[in-house]
Amino acid sequence: MHVEVKKFNTKKETYQYLNEQLVLQVKDIKNDVANMANASSLIYLLLDDLNWSGFYLMKDGALALGPFQGKPAVVDIAVGAGVCGTCVAEGKTQVVKDVHSCCNHIACDISSASEIVVPMYKNGELVGVLDIDSPIPERFDEEDQAGLEEFVDILMKYIF
């Protein structure tokens, strides 16, 4: 399905469009991998100043790399390790304004400067995380958190 790249005046408008496009991409597809691949692609395409967007999924008590856009990434992350593992351990969204000041940051791309990780819950169980990196310090804020948490909530209605 064709996605028109649009620029909006506010983050709220951007996330509204992103989330509308997500529904159009995944609503009739019964393939979780394809849906996560398209979801990560939408984020990478429609949000500015990103260098990585993708998913890590819980497997055997740790995070395993899932569909993503960007440079090759770490394949396995232990619970509590890095920003993604911390998200799992705490069960809540992590917004890191400067990854270089984060003592346990796992760098897949040395140009990353900020990161946001959103937990993915299905029927009360944490099944993975959405991880997004940016080369811009302080790229992510409360508006991004709200928009991406809604994005994950929508996606979880269609996968798993």
Beta strands, then each sheet from edge to edge (+ up, - down):
strand 1: 52-59
strand 2: 62-70
strand 3: 76-78
strand 4: 94-96
strand 5: 114-122
strand 6: 125-134
sheet 1: 3+ 2- 1+ 6- 5+ 4-
end
